[in-house]
Amino acid sequence: MRFQFALSALGLTSQLPLQPNSPESPTMTPAQNSFQFVEGPDVFAPKDLVELGRPGVGQPNHAGDFVLIPYSKYSFEDKKNHKSIYVAPLESSVKPFKLPLTEGGEAFWLDGRTLAYVVESESKILQIFALDLVYEPAMNASAGILNSKPPVLLGSFPTTSASNFRYSTAGYLVFSDSVYPDGNLTTVKEQDEAWENRGNTALVYDRTYERHWDHWVGPKTQSLFSVRLVQDPDHKWTFGSEFVNLLAGTEHSCPVEPFGGTDDFDVSKTSVVYTTLDPQFKDERAWHTKQNVYIVDVTGGKPLELTSGFQGAIHNPVLNDVGDKAAWLELDEDGYESDRAKIVIYDLKKNVRFTLTQNWDRSPASLAFSKEGEFIYFTAGDHAKVKVFVLPVPPTPDKSTTNPQLSHKYLHPVPIVEDSASSGIQPLPYGRLLITKSSFTSPNDVFLVKGLDELETRITQSDELAKFTGEIEQVTQFTASDLQGKNLSKGEEFWFKGADDIDVQGWILKPSGWKAGEKKAFPIVLLIHGGPQGAWEDQWSTRWNPNVFAQQGYFTVAINPTGSTSFGQAFTDAIAGDWGGKPFVDLQKGWKYVLDNYPEADPDRAVAAGASWGGYAINWIQGHPEFNFNFKALVCHDGVFDSSYNGFSTEELFFFNHDWRGRPWDKNSEQVLRKFNPANFVHKWGTPQLLIHGSKDYRLPETEGIGAFHALQQLHVPSRLVIFPDENHWVLNHGNSLKWHYEVFRWFDQFVGKS
């Protein structure tokens, strides 16, 4: 098995460096320096987490017989992040083929056997290449050879910032890029130079956002462009030179920052459907979430709005293959990012819009039409798992409606994949579906779901709830060998009665060496998730990985209290205006349940850690010793310290305004702040606490962590502050990640480790 082509032809000569960062701080005392991670061949240590390969989401080709997977793997030995592409056959046991990409870049399919690859050259030009793949099956089904013809340079882009590529089989490449108000790609380089050489570094604002997530907002915005990319009868690809701004003159921006990507727009043969923040709120973006959906011809023109005007945020607009129907995920409430997402379908021929999942109490996260367009597949969180469901597309009503009269089979999604966390759903020909799935015990792998044609037939022919009886085959096993023998915990669910006698769920991950009945054998850690509208789900994480805590010897508890997602919208909504209320009733009752039922955990060696809202929870627990958690040490990562200050300083003001019932000076909000602001209870703080914060965190500015640290220091409570000047709300740098883990476990060990 081999994959041969000259990478030098792509200009792939050097790898992207990452700034090294030793776990040890030069200011540590000798006693502190004595701490070491638990490591070994049977232990999944923090260093193993950071160096473990990170597969992306699978992208199938048009024929549905190969899948492309981006992949990266960091090495502390050479302090480099090695990036690659893997290509795997979907109906063969042949192992994936690896294409090293030392300069990074983005790859995508042009047709069944041709990849496009976009990379920045040594001369700082963004170039696009075509790679024709040649697959030679062997007599033995488990063997085969994948070769490549020499890569062909197709052309270049006017900037080095083009991204999020989607190819229309009609011969157009659609992508996003950042442009100045003139919307012209060809003038960006010149205007960049003028901006950098303007003679000062001042940033001046007359409206929000002035900064967003982790960057100060500059004069450029995101827009969508199309350019011709066609293959002639001789199979030669031609890349055009005219880049059409599809959003010109609209004041639209897509993808929607800070996290938007290819899931903010979709491409058919003739059209592009996209979502953007409502232009009427261009001067009030920080406190509105309303987005609209538009469709525009792939060659340009005036976009047509598809949304009703009575909606909140929008996610994942898609088109069916025929191009006569669009669908998207729509939230009702402007100013609330965690409202229930509903599937909306728009019939482009009849100009009729209708809501499909009006009465289903879950929030879909991504969706896609079947190849024939008669069914819609989607993922949704359900009881702390991200499952795959399907619904038939009903006949279009006579007029637009949010609550159409539908028969039984259109109202009850049929579950297909019910374990772990699925993403990247891609319907394929012949009744198949490609998904990417992770779990507590594994990062992403690609899976092939088969037998959906039979399921679709049963759904069509009966109003009775159908059941999936097909097959789910694993295509890749990227990290199986690296994780072999590590004995990662699959996670055990537990349920208990929480606030208002509502059922609340949590996870337990037991440490290695667990023996039932061995009393007080292990220290216990409570992990508190962020959001607060989020959840601990059965999926992999490279940042807060519960198995890393378990593998360091901690009985690990992760509870999904009031405010968590995937347990119904009422449960999610119930935390608004009650940040310090019902969630902590849940945490206390869940904690008691665990201690009552697992005597192996030592309540006298208890610690807790949380980030974002979880960091707020840590600060709230500090000021409420009457909760009786008996924690010996706490860790607060990027948490809220002074809720009132946060209402002024955070960049996305809509979040505070919703969850705290108004602006900081409004009467309702003032009352909630008096009741639930951690800063109001500092006089009760007394538990040793580690505080970690990123200087580029504009969601929760670093002064939140510094303020809490100053309070603890003046109270003479053992405390430590770790600042990452180059990190945002997350710790993403590989060296910083290892340092983060070192500080967290060193802190815990100081107070609950074995002497």
KOLKOLLO-915351 format. One record per residue (C-alpha): residue number from 1; x, y, z. Coordinates in steps of 0.5 Angstrom, whole numbers, plus 500, padded with zeros to 3 digits. Last residue first. Layout:
BEGIN
<rec NUM,<X,Y,Z>>;
...
END
This chain:
BEGIN
<rec 755,<504,524,603>>;
<rec 754,<498,522,599>>;
<rec 753,<495,527,595>>;
<rec 752,<489,531,598>>;
<rec 751,<492,538,599>>;
<rec 750,<498,539,595>>;
<rec 749,<496,534,590>>;
<rec 748,<490,538,588>>;
<rec 747,<495,544,586>>;
<rec 746,<500,540,582>>;
<rec 745,<494,537,579>>;
<rec 744,<491,543,576>>;
<rec 743,<498,547,575>>;
<rec 742,<501,541,571>>;
<rec 741,<494,540,567>>;
<rec 740,<495,547,565>>;
<rec 739,<502,547,563>>;
<rec 738,<501,541,559>>;
<rec 737,<495,545,555>>;
<rec 736,<500,551,555>>;
<rec 735,<505,547,551>>;
<rec 734,<500,545,546>>;
<rec 733,<497,552,545>>;
<rec 732,<489,551,545>>;
<rec 731,<488,553,553>>;
<rec 730,<480,556,552>>;
<rec 729,<477,563,553>>;
<rec 728,<483,566,550>>;
<rec 727,<490,564,550>>;
<rec 726,<497,568,549>>;
<rec 725,<498,572,556>>;
<rec 724,<496,565,559>>;
<rec 723,<496,567,567>>;
<rec 722,<496,562,573>>;
<rec 721,<494,565,579>>;
<rec 720,<495,561,586>>;
<rec 719,<492,561,592>>;
<rec 718,<492,559,600>>;
<rec 717,<487,564,603>>;
<rec 716,<491,570,607>>;
<rec 715,<484,574,606>>;
<rec 714,<488,579,602>>;
<rec 713,<491,574,598>>;
<rec 712,<484,571,596>>;
<rec 711,<481,577,594>>;
<rec 710,<487,579,590>>;
<rec 709,<486,572,586>>;
<rec 708,<479,573,585>>;
<rec 707,<480,580,582>>;
<rec 706,<486,577,578>>;
<rec 705,<481,572,575>>;
<rec 704,<475,577,573>>;
<rec 703,<481,582,571>>;
<rec 702,<482,576,566>>;
<rec 701,<476,578,562>>;
<rec 700,<471,574,561>>;
<rec 699,<468,573,554>>;
<rec 698,<474,577,552>>;
<rec 697,<479,572,554>>;
<rec 696,<486,574,550>>;
<rec 695,<489,575,557>>;
<rec 694,<487,567,559>>;
<rec 693,<486,566,566>>;
<rec 692,<487,560,571>>;
<rec 691,<486,561,579>>;
<rec 690,<488,556,584>>;
<rec 689,<484,556,590>>;
<rec 688,<485,554,597>>;
<rec 687,<478,554,601>>;
<rec 686,<477,560,606>>;
<rec 685,<472,565,602>>;
<rec 684,<466,567,607>>;
<rec 683,<468,575,606>>;
<rec 682,<468,574,599>>;
<rec 681,<460,573,599>>;
<rec 680,<458,579,595>>;
<rec 679,<463,578,589>>;
<rec 678,<460,571,588>>;
<rec 677,<454,575,585>>;
<rec 676,<447,571,586>>;
<rec 675,<443,575,590>>;
<rec 674,<445,582,589>>;
<rec 673,<446,580,582>>;
<rec 672,<438,578,581>>;
<rec 671,<436,584,584>>;
<rec 670,<440,589,580>>;
<rec 669,<438,585,574>>;
<rec 668,<430,586,575>>;
<rec 667,<431,593,577>>;
<rec 666,<436,595,570>>;
<rec 665,<443,597,572>>;
<rec 664,<446,591,570>>;
<rec 663,<442,590,564>>;
<rec 662,<436,585,564>>;
<rec 661,<434,578,567>>;
<rec 660,<441,576,569>>;
<rec 659,<441,570,564>>;
<rec 658,<438,574,558>>;
<rec 657,<442,581,559>>;
<rec 656,<448,577,561>>;
<rec 655,<448,573,554>>;
<rec 654,<446,579,550>>;
<rec 653,<452,583,552>>;
<rec 652,<457,579,547>>;
<rec 651,<463,582,549>>;
<rec 650,<463,582,556>>;
<rec 649,<465,588,560>>;
<rec 648,<459,591,563>>;
<rec 647,<455,585,565>>;
<rec 646,<461,582,567>>;
<rec 645,<462,587,572>>;
<rec 644,<456,586,575>>;
<rec 643,<457,578,576>>;
<rec 642,<464,579,580>>;
<rec 641,<468,573,580>>;
<rec 640,<466,570,573>>;
<rec 639,<470,564,571>>;
<rec 638,<476,563,566>>;
<rec 637,<479,557,570>>;
<rec 636,<477,556,577>>;
<rec 635,<480,550,581>>;
<rec 634,<478,549,588>>;
<rec 633,<482,545,594>>;
<rec 632,<480,541,600>>;
<rec 631,<472,541,598>>;
<rec 630,<468,540,604>>;
<rec 629,<462,540,600>>;
<rec 628,<458,542,606>>;
<rec 627,<453,547,602>>;
<rec 626,<454,551,608>>;
<rec 625,<461,553,606>>;
<rec 624,<457,558,601>>;
<rec 623,<462,564,599>>;
<rec 622,<467,559,596>>;
<rec 621,<461,555,592>>;
<rec 620,<460,561,588>>;
<rec 619,<467,562,586>>;
<rec 618,<467,555,584>>;
<rec 617,<460,555,580>>;
<rec 616,<463,562,577>>;
<rec 615,<469,557,574>>;
<rec 614,<463,552,572>>;
<rec 613,<460,558,568>>;
<rec 612,<467,559,565>>;
<rec 611,<471,553,567>>;
<rec 610,<470,548,573>>;
<rec 609,<474,545,578>>;
<rec 608,<473,541,585>>;
<rec 607,<477,537,590>>;
<rec 606,<475,532,595>>;
<rec 605,<480,528,600>>;
<rec 604,<476,528,606>>;
<rec 603,<470,525,602>>;
<rec 602,<474,519,600>>;
<rec 601,<471,515,594>>;
<rec 600,<471,508,595>>;
<rec 599,<464,509,599>>;
<rec 598,<461,510,593>>;
<rec 597,<453,510,594>>;
<rec 596,<452,515,599>>;
<rec 595,<458,519,597>>;
<rec 594,<455,519,590>>;
<rec 593,<448,521,592>>;
<rec 592,<451,526,596>>;
<rec 591,<454,530,591>>;
<rec 590,<448,529,586>>;
<rec 589,<444,532,592>>;
<rec 588,<449,538,593>>;
<rec 587,<450,539,585>>;
<rec 586,<442,539,584>>;
<rec 585,<441,544,589>>;
<rec 584,<447,548,586>>;
<rec 583,<444,548,580>>;
<rec 582,<437,550,583>>;
<rec 581,<440,557,586>>;
<rec 580,<446,561,584>>;
<rec 579,<445,562,577>>;
<rec 578,<438,563,578>>;
<rec 577,<436,569,573>>;
<rec 576,<436,564,567>>;
<rec 575,<438,557,570>>;
<rec 574,<431,554,568>>;
<rec 573,<432,555,561>>;
<rec 572,<436,549,560>>;
<rec 571,<431,544,564>>;
<rec 570,<425,547,560>>;
<rec 569,<428,546,554>>;
<rec 568,<429,538,555>>;
<rec 567,<435,534,557>>;
<rec 566,<440,535,552>>;
<rec 565,<443,542,555>>;
<rec 564,<444,543,562>>;
<rec 563,<441,549,566>>;
<rec 562,<439,545,572>>;
<rec 561,<445,540,573>>;
<rec 560,<449,536,569>>;
<rec 559,<454,532,574>>;
<rec 558,<461,530,572>>;
<rec 557,<464,526,578>>;
<rec 556,<471,523,577>>;
<rec 555,<474,518,582>>;
<rec 554,<481,521,582>>;
<rec 553,<488,517,581>>;
<rec 552,<491,521,575>>;
<rec 551,<487,516,570>>;
<rec 550,<481,519,573>>;
<rec 549,<483,526,572>>;
<rec 548,<485,525,565>>;
<rec 547,<479,521,563>>;
<rec 546,<475,527,565>>;
<rec 545,<478,530,559>>;
<rec 544,<477,538,559>>;
<rec 543,<481,541,554>>;
<rec 542,<482,535,548>>;
<rec 541,<475,533,549>>;
<rec 540,<472,526,547>>;
<rec 539,<465,525,547>>;
<rec 538,<460,522,552>>;
<rec 537,<457,529,554>>;
<rec 536,<458,533,560>>;
<rec 535,<453,539,558>>;
<rec 534,<452,546,556>>;
<rec 533,<447,552,558>>;
<rec 532,<452,554,563>>;
<rec 531,<455,555,559>>;
<rec 530,<461,551,563>>;
<rec 529,<461,544,566>>;
<rec 528,<463,543,573>>;
<rec 527,<468,537,575>>;
<rec 526,<467,534,582>>;
<rec 525,<474,531,584>>;
<rec 524,<474,525,589>>;
<rec 523,<481,522,592>>;
<rec 522,<481,515,592>>;
<rec 521,<481,509,597>>;
<rec 520,<476,511,602>>;
<rec 519,<473,504,603>>;
<rec 518,<476,499,598>>;
<rec 517,<469,496,597>>;
<rec 516,<469,495,590>>;
<rec 515,<476,495,587>>;
<rec 514,<479,501,582>>;
<rec 513,<486,500,580>>;
<rec 512,<485,505,575>>;
<rec 511,<480,511,577>>;
<rec 510,<473,511,576>>;
<rec 509,<469,515,571>>;
<rec 508,<462,517,574>>;
<rec 507,<457,521,570>>;
<rec 506,<451,525,572>>;
<rec 505,<444,526,570>>;
<rec 504,<438,530,574>>;
<rec 503,<431,527,575>>;
<rec 502,<427,533,577>>;
<rec 501,<424,533,585>>;
<rec 500,<424,541,585>>;
<rec 499,<431,541,585>>;
<rec 498,<435,534,584>>;
<rec 497,<432,527,584>>;
<rec 496,<438,522,582>>;
<rec 495,<441,519,576>>;
<rec 494,<447,516,575>>;
<rec 493,<451,514,568>>;
<rec 492,<458,510,568>>;
<rec 491,<463,513,564>>;
<rec 490,<467,509,559>>;
<rec 489,<473,509,563>>;
<rec 488,<480,509,559>>;
<rec 487,<484,502,560>>;
<rec 486,<490,505,557>>;
<rec 485,<492,498,554>>;
<rec 484,<491,500,547>>;
<rec 483,<490,508,547>>;
<rec 482,<496,509,542>>;
<rec 481,<493,503,538>>;
<rec 480,<486,505,537>>;
<rec 479,<488,512,536>>;
<rec 478,<486,513,528>>;
<rec 477,<481,507,528>>;
<rec 476,<478,508,521>>;
<rec 475,<471,506,518>>;
<rec 474,<467,503,523>>;
<rec 473,<461,500,521>>;
<rec 472,<454,501,523>>;
<rec 471,<449,496,520>>;
<rec 470,<441,497,519>>;
<rec 469,<435,495,524>>;
<rec 468,<433,502,525>>;
<rec 467,<426,502,528>>;
<rec 466,<420,505,525>>;
<rec 465,<414,509,529>>;
<rec 464,<408,507,526>>;
<rec 463,<405,511,521>>;
<rec 462,<407,506,516>>;
<rec 461,<409,506,508>>;
<rec 460,<414,512,508>>;
<rec 459,<417,510,515>>;
<rec 458,<418,503,513>>;
<rec 457,<421,505,506>>;
<rec 456,<426,510,509>>;
<rec 455,<428,504,514>>;
<rec 454,<430,500,508>>;
<rec 453,<434,505,504>>;
<rec 452,<437,507,511>>;
<rec 451,<441,500,511>>;
<rec 450,<448,502,512>>;
<rec 449,<451,507,517>>;
<rec 448,<459,508,516>>;
<rec 447,<463,511,521>>;
<rec 446,<469,515,521>>;
<rec 445,<473,516,528>>;
<rec 444,<474,522,532>>;
<rec 443,<477,522,539>>;
<rec 442,<476,515,543>>;
<rec 441,<474,513,550>>;
<rec 440,<469,518,553>>;
<rec 439,<466,518,546>>;
<rec 438,<467,520,539>>;
<rec 437,<464,520,532>>;
<rec 436,<464,522,525>>;
<rec 435,<458,520,521>>;
<rec 434,<457,518,513>>;
<rec 433,<450,515,512>>;
<rec 432,<448,510,507>>;
<rec 431,<442,508,503>>;
<rec 430,<445,507,496>>;
<rec 429,<448,514,495>>;
<rec 428,<451,518,501>>;
<rec 427,<448,522,506>>;
<rec 426,<454,526,510>>;
<rec 425,<453,527,518>>;
<rec 424,<459,531,521>>;
<rec 423,<457,530,528>>;
<rec 422,<456,524,533>>;
<rec 421,<457,524,540>>;
<rec 420,<457,517,544>>;
<rec 419,<451,512,543>>;
<rec 418,<444,513,540>>;
<rec 417,<446,512,532>>;
<rec 416,<439,511,528>>;
<rec 415,<434,515,532>>;
<rec 414,<427,516,529>>;
<rec 413,<424,523,529>>;
<rec 412,<417,523,532>>;
<rec 411,<413,528,528>>;
<rec 410,<413,527,521>>;
<rec 409,<411,519,522>>;
<rec 408,<405,521,526>>;
<rec 407,<401,526,521>>;
<rec 406,<403,533,520>>;
<rec 405,<398,539,521>>;
<rec 404,<403,545,520>>;
<rec 403,<406,549,526>>;
<rec 402,<410,555,524>>;
<rec 401,<407,556,518>>;
<rec 400,<408,558,511>>;
<rec 399,<402,557,506>>;
<rec 398,<399,551,502>>;
<rec 397,<403,546,506>>;
<rec 396,<409,543,503>>;
<rec 395,<409,535,503>>;
<rec 394,<413,532,509>>;
<rec 393,<420,531,509>>;
<rec 392,<421,524,512>>;
<rec 391,<425,525,519>>;
<rec 390,<432,522,521>>;
<rec 389,<436,522,528>>;
<rec 388,<443,521,530>>;
<rec 387,<445,522,537>>;
<rec 386,<449,527,541>>;
<rec 385,<449,524,548>>;
<rec 384,<448,527,555>>;
<rec 383,<441,525,555>>;
<rec 382,<439,527,548>>;
<rec 381,<443,532,544>>;
<rec 380,<441,532,537>>;
<rec 379,<444,530,530>>;
<rec 378,<440,531,524>>;
<rec 377,<438,527,517>>;
<rec 376,<432,530,513>>;
<rec 375,<428,525,508>>;
<rec 374,<425,526,501>>;
<rec 373,<431,530,498>>;
<rec 372,<434,524,494>>;
<rec 371,<441,524,497>>;
<rec 370,<438,525,504>>;
<rec 369,<438,532,506>>;
<rec 368,<443,534,512>>;
<rec 367,<442,537,519>>;
<rec 366,<446,539,525>>;
<rec 365,<445,541,532>>;
<rec 364,<438,539,533>>;
<rec 363,<435,542,539>>;
<rec 362,<430,537,543>>;
<rec 361,<423,538,546>>;
<rec 360,<420,536,539>>;
<rec 359,<413,540,538>>;
<rec 358,<416,545,533>>;
<rec 357,<420,540,529>>;
<rec 356,<418,541,522>>;
<rec 355,<417,548,522>>;
<rec 354,<414,551,515>>;
<rec 353,<416,556,509>>;
<rec 352,<413,557,503>>;
<rec 351,<416,560,497>>;
<rec 350,<412,554,492>>;
<rec 349,<419,553,488>>;
<rec 348,<424,554,494>>;
<rec 347,<420,550,499>>;
<rec 346,<423,552,505>>;
<rec 345,<424,547,511>>;
<rec 344,<425,550,518>>;
<rec 343,<428,545,523>>;
<rec 342,<428,547,531>>;
<rec 341,<433,550,535>>;
<rec 340,<431,551,543>>;
<rec 339,<434,557,546>>;
<rec 338,<441,557,548>>;
<rec 337,<443,563,544>>;
<rec 336,<438,568,547>>;
<rec 335,<438,575,545>>;
<rec 334,<433,574,539>>;
<rec 333,<428,568,541>>;
<rec 332,<425,563,536>>;
<rec 331,<431,559,535>>;
<rec 330,<432,556,528>>;
<rec 329,<436,551,525>>;
<rec 328,<436,551,517>>;
<rec 327,<433,548,511>>;
<rec 326,<433,549,503>>;
<rec 325,<428,546,498>>;
<rec 324,<429,546,490>>;
<rec 323,<436,545,489>>;
<rec 322,<436,538,487>>;
<rec 321,<441,536,491>>;
<rec 320,<438,539,498>>;
<rec 319,<440,545,500>>;
<rec 318,<443,547,507>>;
<rec 317,<443,552,513>>;
<rec 316,<447,550,519>>;
<rec 315,<445,555,524>>;
<rec 314,<440,561,525>>;
<rec 313,<439,566,531>>;
<rec 312,<433,569,533>>;
<rec 311,<426,569,529>>;
<rec 310,<421,573,527>>;
<rec 309,<423,576,520>>;
<rec 308,<420,570,516>>;
<rec 307,<426,567,514>>;
<rec 306,<428,566,506>>;
<rec 305,<431,573,504>>;
<rec 304,<433,573,497>>;
<rec 303,<440,575,495>>;
<rec 302,<441,580,489>>;
<rec 301,<446,578,484>>;
<rec 300,<452,573,484>>;
<rec 299,<454,567,480>>;
<rec 298,<452,562,485>>;
<rec 297,<445,565,485>>;
<rec 296,<443,568,492>>;
<rec 295,<439,565,498>>;
<rec 294,<438,568,504>>;
<rec 293,<437,566,512>>;
<rec 292,<437,571,517>>;
<rec 291,<440,572,524>>;
<rec 290,<438,575,530>>;
<rec 289,<443,574,536>>;
<rec 288,<442,581,539>>;
<rec 287,<446,585,545>>;
<rec 286,<453,586,542>>;
<rec 285,<450,587,535>>;
<rec 284,<447,593,536>>;
<rec 283,<450,598,531>>;
<rec 282,<449,593,525>>;
<rec 281,<442,591,528>>;
<rec 280,<438,592,522>>;
<rec 279,<443,588,518>>;
<rec 278,<440,581,521>>;
<rec 277,<446,577,523>>;
<rec 276,<448,572,517>>;
<rec 275,<446,566,514>>;
<rec 274,<447,563,508>>;
<rec 273,<444,559,502>>;
<rec 272,<448,559,495>>;
<rec 271,<445,557,489>>;
<rec 270,<446,554,482>>;
<rec 269,<449,547,483>>;
<rec 268,<448,547,490>>;
<rec 267,<452,550,496>>;
<rec 266,<451,551,503>>;
<rec 265,<453,556,508>>;
<rec 264,<454,557,516>>;
<rec 263,<456,550,517>>;
<rec 262,<462,552,512>>;
<rec 261,<465,556,518>>;
<rec 260,<462,560,524>>;
<rec 259,<466,561,530>>;
<rec 258,<467,568,532>>;
<rec 257,<464,570,527>>;
<rec 256,<458,569,523>>;
<rec 255,<461,566,516>>;
<rec 254,<458,570,513>>;
<rec 253,<457,578,513>>;
<rec 252,<451,582,510>>;
<rec 251,<452,589,509>>;
<rec 250,<448,588,503>>;
<rec 249,<452,591,497>>;
<rec 248,<456,585,495>>;
<rec 247,<454,579,499>>;
<rec 246,<456,574,493>>;
<rec 245,<463,578,492>>;
<rec 244,<465,575,485>>;
<rec 243,<472,573,484>>;
<rec 242,<474,573,477>>;
<rec 241,<481,570,475>>;
<rec 240,<478,563,474>>;
<rec 239,<481,556,475>>;
<rec 238,<482,551,470>>;
<rec 237,<482,544,471>>;
<rec 236,<484,539,465>>;
<rec 235,<480,533,464>>;
<rec 234,<481,533,457>>;
<rec 233,<473,534,456>>;
<rec 232,<474,541,461>>;
<rec 231,<474,541,468>>;
<rec 230,<472,547,471>>;
<rec 229,<473,552,477>>;
<rec 228,<470,559,476>>;
<rec 227,<470,563,482>>;
<rec 226,<465,565,488>>;
<rec 225,<466,569,494>>;
<rec 224,<463,570,501>>;
<rec 223,<464,575,506>>;
<rec 222,<467,576,513>>;
<rec 221,<469,583,515>>;
<rec 220,<475,588,515>>;
<rec 219,<476,594,519>>;
<rec 218,<479,591,525>>;
<rec 217,<475,588,531>>;
<rec 216,<480,587,537>>;
<rec 215,<481,579,538>>;
<rec 214,<479,573,543>>;
<rec 213,<472,572,543>>;
<rec 212,<470,579,540>>;
<rec 211,<473,586,541>>;
<rec 210,<470,593,539>>;
<rec 209,<463,589,537>>;
<rec 208,<460,594,538>>;
<rec 207,<459,601,535>>;
<rec 206,<463,608,534>>;
<rec 205,<470,605,535>>;
<rec 204,<477,607,534>>;
<rec 203,<483,603,534>>;
<rec 202,<489,606,535>>;
<rec 201,<496,603,533>>;
<rec 200,<499,609,530>>;
<rec 199,<502,611,523>>;
<rec 198,<498,608,518>>;
<rec 197,<503,603,516>>;
<rec 196,<499,597,518>>;
<rec 195,<493,600,515>>;
<rec 194,<496,602,509>>;
<rec 193,<499,595,508>>;
<rec 192,<493,591,509>>;
<rec 191,<489,596,504>>;
<rec 190,<494,594,498>>;
<rec 189,<493,587,500>>;
<rec 188,<486,587,500>>;
<rec 187,<485,591,494>>;
<rec 186,<484,585,489>>;
<rec 185,<479,582,494>>;
<rec 184,<474,587,493>>;
<rec 183,<468,588,498>>;
<rec 182,<469,596,498>>;
<rec 181,<468,596,506>>;
<rec 180,<475,592,507>>;
<rec 179,<475,584,506>>;
<rec 178,<476,578,510>>;
<rec 177,<475,571,506>>;
<rec 176,<470,566,505>>;
<rec 175,<469,560,500>>;
<rec 174,<465,558,494>>;
<rec 173,<468,554,488>>;
<rec 172,<464,554,482>>;
<rec 171,<464,549,476>>;
<rec 170,<457,546,476>>;
<rec 169,<459,541,482>>;
<rec 168,<459,546,487>>;
<rec 167,<465,546,491>>;
<rec 166,<465,549,498>>;
<rec 165,<472,552,501>>;
<rec 164,<472,555,508>>;
<rec 163,<478,559,507>>;
<rec 162,<481,565,504>>;
<rec 161,<486,569,508>>;
<rec 160,<492,569,504>>;
<rec 159,<490,574,499>>;
<rec 158,<489,575,491>>;
<rec 157,<488,567,491>>;
<rec 156,<492,563,486>>;
<rec 155,<492,558,480>>;
<rec 154,<491,551,478>>;
<rec 153,<498,548,480>>;
<rec 152,<498,541,479>>;
<rec 151,<500,535,483>>;
<rec 150,<503,529,480>>;
<rec 149,<499,523,479>>;
<rec 148,<497,520,486>>;
<rec 147,<497,513,488>>;
<rec 146,<493,509,492>>;
<rec 145,<494,501,493>>;
<rec 144,<490,495,495>>;
<rec 143,<490,490,500>>;
<rec 142,<484,487,505>>;
<rec 141,<480,485,499>>;
<rec 140,<485,481,496>>;
<rec 139,<485,481,488>>;
<rec 138,<488,488,489>>;
<rec 137,<484,494,488>>;
<rec 136,<488,500,484>>;
<rec 135,<486,507,487>>;
<rec 134,<489,513,483>>;
<rec 133,<488,520,486>>;
<rec 132,<488,526,482>>;
<rec 131,<491,532,486>>;
<rec 130,<489,539,484>>;
<rec 129,<493,545,487>>;
<rec 128,<490,552,490>>;
<rec 127,<495,557,492>>;
<rec 126,<495,562,497>>;
<rec 125,<502,567,496>>;
<rec 124,<506,568,501>>;
<rec 123,<513,567,497>>;
<rec 122,<514,560,501>>;
<rec 121,<507,558,499>>;
<rec 120,<500,558,503>>;
<rec 119,<496,552,501>>;
<rec 118,<490,550,498>>;
<rec 117,<489,543,496>>;
<rec 116,<484,540,491>>;
<rec 115,<482,533,491>>;
<rec 114,<480,529,485>>;
<rec 113,<478,522,485>>;
<rec 112,<470,522,486>>;
<rec 111,<470,530,484>>;
<rec 110,<473,536,487>>;
<rec 109,<474,534,494>>;
<rec 108,<477,538,499>>;
<rec 107,<483,540,502>>;
<rec 106,<485,546,507>>;
<rec 105,<492,548,509>>;
<rec 104,<498,546,514>>;
<rec 103,<505,547,511>>;
<rec 102,<507,540,513>>;
<rec 101,<502,536,509>>;
<rec 100,<503,529,510>>;
<rec 99,<499,525,506>>;
<rec 98,<497,518,510>>;
<rec 97,<493,513,507>>;
<rec 96,<487,510,511>>;
<rec 95,<487,502,512>>;
<rec 94,<484,498,507>>;
<rec 93,<478,494,510>>;
<rec 92,<474,496,504>>;
<rec 91,<467,499,503>>;
<rec 90,<469,506,505>>;
<rec 89,<476,507,502>>;
<rec 88,<480,512,507>>;
<rec 87,<484,518,505>>;
<rec 86,<488,521,510>>;
<rec 85,<490,528,510>>;
<rec 84,<496,531,515>>;
<rec 83,<499,536,520>>;
<rec 82,<505,535,524>>;
<rec 81,<504,540,530>>;
<rec 80,<511,541,532>>;
<rec 79,<515,541,539>>;
<rec 78,<521,537,536>>;
<rec 77,<520,532,542>>;
<rec 76,<514,535,544>>;
<rec 75,<510,532,538>>;
<rec 74,<503,534,536>>;
<rec 73,<499,530,532>>;
<rec 72,<494,533,526>>;
<rec 71,<489,530,522>>;
<rec 70,<484,532,516>>;
<rec 69,<480,526,514>>;
<rec 68,<478,525,507>>;
<rec 67,<473,519,505>>;
<rec 66,<472,515,499>>;
<rec 65,<467,511,496>>;
<rec 64,<461,516,496>>;
<rec 63,<461,518,489>>;
<rec 62,<461,525,491>>;
<rec 61,<467,524,496>>;
<rec 60,<466,524,503>>;
<rec 59,<469,529,508>>;
<rec 58,<470,526,515>>;
<rec 57,<471,530,521>>;
<rec 56,<478,532,524>>;
<rec 55,<482,527,527>>;
<rec 54,<487,529,533>>;
<rec 53,<493,524,534>>;
<rec 52,<495,524,542>>;
<rec 51,<500,528,544>>;
<rec 50,<496,533,548>>;
<rec 49,<493,527,551>>;
<rec 48,<499,523,552>>;
<rec 47,<502,529,556>>;
<rec 46,<496,529,560>>;
<rec 45,<497,522,562>>;
<rec 44,<493,516,560>>;
<rec 43,<496,511,564>>;
<rec 42,<498,503,562>>;
<rec 41,<505,505,559>>;
<rec 40,<506,509,565>>;
<rec 39,<505,516,568>>;
<rec 38,<502,519,574>>;
<rec 37,<504,526,574>>;
<rec 36,<510,529,578>>;
<rec 35,<510,534,584>>;
<rec 34,<517,535,586>>;
<rec 33,<518,542,583>>;
<rec 32,<513,545,589>>;
<rec 31,<518,543,594>>;
<rec 30,<523,546,591>>;
<rec 29,<519,552,590>>;
<rec 28,<516,554,584>>;
<rec 27,<518,561,580>>;
<rec 26,<522,558,574>>;
<rec 25,<515,555,572>>;
<rec 24,<515,547,571>>;
<rec 23,<511,545,565>>;
<rec 22,<515,547,560>>;
<rec 21,<513,552,554>>;
<rec 20,<515,551,547>>;
<rec 19,<512,556,542>>;
<rec 18,<509,552,536>>;
<rec 17,<512,552,530>>;
<rec 16,<508,550,523>>;
<rec 15,<512,545,519>>;
<rec 14,<517,547,513>>;
<rec 13,<518,545,506>>;
<rec 12,<511,544,503>>;
<rec 11,<511,548,497>>;
<rec 10,<506,544,493>>;
<rec 9,<511,541,488>>;
<rec 8,<515,539,494>>;
<rec 7,<510,534,496>>;
<rec 6,<512,530,490>>;
<rec 5,<507,524,490>>;
<rec 4,<506,517,492>>;
<rec 3,<501,514,496>>;
<rec 2,<503,507,498>>;
<rec 1,<500,500,500>>;
END
